[in-house]
């Protein structure tokens, strides 16, 4: 059924010039925005999401995924040419990409990155098509305790994967959960945390919060970093690579793609974790690891394949469980909710055609990125010369218009500005922003299913322990929160003892 729907949707797209044109437009915007330092894929989606409010749900997801996929490769352009990663996951791309560009092989470096990104995306899509229905079918057996545990697991997992203290990130995540409770209680009709403000009675609208945190917040953060970019851009040089150069690296691309997909499928792990593991793994397996960091193609191909493959991976928990895989899919989830769609296992049963729209959107976005990316390699230098200040003016305007357009309400603009300031302040003082957004998204799911479970069990918390899946997920949550405390305690107990016995504690040992 799903396969038949996939080919039907693909045929509809292939015969629709308007759809193909929309894919091309999204790909161009993603390439340009991704190539500008400081504009991440999340930021690009957040500021362009309001454009889709008047579109049909399938058309909207087609456009947003096109922006998403192309911005992933776009981030490598400034990383290779300027040593300024356009997206966080492109940090590992610049390690070998920039030395290649400096040696006169910028065109080859961009070509390697583009092909690896396409291969990684295709592998990620294939695994998405295979694994998502299996996971969704398994999740159809979930009841309220399991959904509550999955929501809690998503928040805690993100906190564990965040930079800095897991405990601090968990606190930020649960602040997001509290913010999700603002407004009328659906069961008792009582006002919660509204402070008698009419604008808060219906709760915090998710979209202005996302635009504020990931759009305006990042913009303000970038404004304080002006003057850090190099003024010289290398020449592109030759663009096309011999086919043998690409085919001999198929194992590197495949390894990076598989790593990227499975790491990306872990809620909150994200592409940055995937590319770091792929790069480290390839360097470990290489016969010439000493050349990594000086322009080795494998050091460029592996992280780019993992980066693109993580897109398919991050979509697996989103469409199968209704849990965002990373911040970008959190924005996509917000867009789906605006259009009245709730990601999760029931999506496969109730609307398999829309699932096919997602698959086809990823496929067409990859093809468009490959074609347009090859055509734009020589023009890539021009993209890096766009003054960031000019782009930030347009981004600020988009943020305001996008927040207002949701309900034609200035209160949403005020919410967007407030959370933009919150995002900026959090970044400046070292607090993670992403757990706040995840808490706001997953908080209502957690609360609703938690309360429903307790009503079913007549107030007994034992219902979460009696069910194997929820009990396992809750045990993992407890372990993740306690792990930093356990490692610190073990280091305190055994670290000095190891030193007294003549052992050497590594510099990266927990607690050092």
C-alpha positions, -999 to +999 in steps of 0.1 A: +000+000+000+027+024+010+049+015-020+020+020-044+013+054-028+050+063-031+051+058-069+017+075-073+030+106-055+063+105-074+044+104-107+023+133-097+053+153-088+073+144-119+044+157-141+038+189-122+061+218-133+048+238-103+059+212-078+093+208-095+097+245-095+089+247-058+116+220-051+141+240-071+132+272-053+136+255-019+169+240-029+183+274-041+172+291-009+187+263+012+220+264-007+223+302-003+212+304+033+232+273+043+264+288+028+261+320+048+280+317+081+258+319+111+226+308+093+220+272+103+196+248+088+173+253+118+174+290+114+167+287+076+136+266+083+124+287+112+124+319+091+109+303+059+082+282+077+057+311+078+058+311+040+041+277+040+011+286+061-011+292+031+001+260+013-014+225+014+003+203+039+021+182+013+033+212-006+045+228+025+065+198+036+079+195+000+092+231+002+106+228+037+124+195+031+139+210+000+153+239+020+164+214+047+183+190+025+200+217+004+211+237+034+229+207+047+252+208+017+251+246+016+268+246+050+299+230+035+304+258+010+316+284+035+333+257+055+354+247+025+360+282+010+363+303+041+369+279+070+336+292+084+310+263+088+276+275+076+260+249+099+273+233+131+276+199+115+300+213+089+327+219+114+343+186+105+340+194+068+363+224+071+391+203+087+401+188+054+379+208+030+396+241+037+432+228+032+420+214-002+407+248-012+439+265-001+459+242-023+439+251-054+414+223-053+383+241-040+362+229-070+372+193-062+364+197-025+330+211-033+324+182-057+334+156-031+311+172-006+282+174-030+285+137-042+290+125-006+260+145+006+238+130-022+249+094-015+244+099+023+210+114+017+200+084-005+212+059+020+194+078+048+162+078+027+164+041+020+168+033+057+140+057+065+116+039+041+126+005+056+128+013+093+101+039+099+071+017+091+086-011+112+090+012+142+056+028+136+040-007+135+057-016+168+045+017+183+008+010+174+009-012+206+018+019+227-007+032+251-006+063+274+022+050+297+045+043+267+038+076+250+045+094+283+078+075+287+088+082+251+082+120+256+102+119+288+130+099+271+132+125+243+136+154+267+162+135+289+181+122+259+184+157+245+197+169+278+222+141+279+235+149+244+237+187+250+270+204+257+277+211+294+259+197+324+232+171+318+215+182+350+214+219+338+201+208+304+174+187+321+163+216+342+161+238+310+140+210+293+115+209+322+112+246+321+101+241+286+076+215+298+062+241+323+059+267+295+039+241+276+014+241+305+006+278+302-030+284+294-063+266+302-061+231+316-079+209+291-093+187+318-104+212+345-107+243+324-086+262+351-061+289+341-025+279+346+004+305+348-015+330+328-010+359+353-044+371+342-031+380+308-056+373+280-028+367+255-016+337+276-050+321+281-048+300+249-012+290+258+021+298+241+019+293+203+047+270+193+057+288+161+066+322+175+086+305+201+106+285+175+111+315+153+123+335+183+147+309+197+162+297+164+156+327+142+159+359+161+180+344+189+207+332+165+206+364+146+213+384+178+241+360+186+256+364+152+255+402+154+281+401+182+305+380+161+310+405+132+345+408+120+356+372+125+354+361+089+385+360+066+386+384+037+402+361+011+383+334-008+403+308-028+398+303-065+375+274-075+399+257-099+388+225-116+353+213-107+348+178-122+364+148-106+374+116-124+347+090-118+374+066-105+381+092-077+345+089-065+339+052-069+371+043-050+356+060-020+323+042-020+331+024+012+339+056+030+306+071+018+287+040+028+302+038+063+296+075+069+260+072+056+251+042+079+267+060+109+248+092+101+215+074+097+216+054+129+231+082+151+206+107+135+177+083+145+186+086+182+164+114+196+185+145+202+218+130+190+218+152+159+240+155+129+269+171+148+274+139+168+270+118+137+297+136+117+322+136+146+318+098+150+321+093+112+352+114+110+369+097+139+360+063+126+373+070+091+406+084+105+410+053+126+404+030+096+426+050+072+460+037+060+473+073+061+457+089+092+485+114+094+472+131+063+438+139+079+436+176+086+458+185+056+433+180+028+426+142+027+394+135+006+383+108+030+382+133+058+358+154+037+337+126+023+329+108+055+314+136+076+295+150+046+279+116+039+271+112+076+257+148+078+232+142+049+223+107+060+214+120+095+185+138+079+168+105+070+177+092+104+162+121+123+130+117+104+126+081+116+116+090+152+096+120+140+072+103+117+072+069+135+069+080+171+061+117+170+094+126+187+117+151+169+152+136+162+169+170+164+162+208+164+155+208+127+129+181+128+114+199+158+108+229+135+093+205+109+071+190+136+059+225+144+051+231+107+031+198+105+011+207+136+003+241+121-013+222+092-033+200+115-011+169+112+003+150+142+034+129+135+034+094+150+024+058+144-012+066+135+001+088+106+010+056+087-025+041+092-046+073+088-026+091+060-001+068+042-002+092+012+013+120+033+041+097+045+048+091+008+049+128+003+077+130+029+097+102+012+093+117-023+101+152-010+135+139+004+142+122-029+134+152-051+153+175-028+184+154-031+182+153-069+176+191-070+205+198-047+228+176-068+218+193-101+218+228-088+248+223-066+269+212-096+257+241-116+264+266-088+299+254-078+316+282-097+291+307-083+297+295-048+323+322-042+297+349-049+274+334-022+302+337+004+306+374-005+270+383+005+274+406+035+259+388+065+246+422+078+224+425+047+210+390+052+203+396+089+181+426+080+160+404+058+160+376+084+147+401+111+119+412+088+110+376+081+109+368+118+085+396+125+063+389+095+063+351+102+053+355+138+025+380+129+012+359+100+002+329+122-029+346+136-025+382+125-019+390+162+009+413+175+010+393+207+027+365+187+053+390+176+059+400+213+063+363+222+087+358+193+108+388+204+108+377+241+120+342+232+145+357+208+160+375+237+158+344+258+177+324+231+204+351+229+208+353+267+210+315+270+237+314+244+257+341+260+257+325+295+262+290+282+227+275+287+214+252+259+184+265+240+173+233+223+160+215+255+137+245+261+121+240+226+119+202+230+103+206+264+077+230+250+070+205+221+070+173+241+056+187+273+019+186+263+024+150+251+041+141+284+014+158+305-016+144+286-004+108+286+008+110+322-025+122+335-044+098+313-023+069+326-029+079+362-067+082+356-067+046+341-047+033+371-068+053+396-037+072+407-012+044+409+022+051+395+028+014+392+013+014+358+045+027+344+065-001+360+042-029+351+045-022+314+079-034+300+084-007+274+076+022+296+096+007+325+127+002+302+125+038+289+121+052+324+151+031+336+172+045+308+161+081+317+172+076+353+205+061+342+212+090+318+205+116+345+225+097+371+254+088+348+274+121+352+271+118+390+281+081+389+312+088+367+322+118+390+318+096+421+339+067+405+366+092+395+367+106+430+370+071+445+393+054+420+411+083+403+435+091+432+440+054+438+450+048+402+476+076+405+490+062+437+495+028+420+514+045+392+485+046+367+480+077+346+446+093+344+439+104+308+434+141+302+399+134+289+389+112+318+355+122+332+358+149+358+392+161+346 
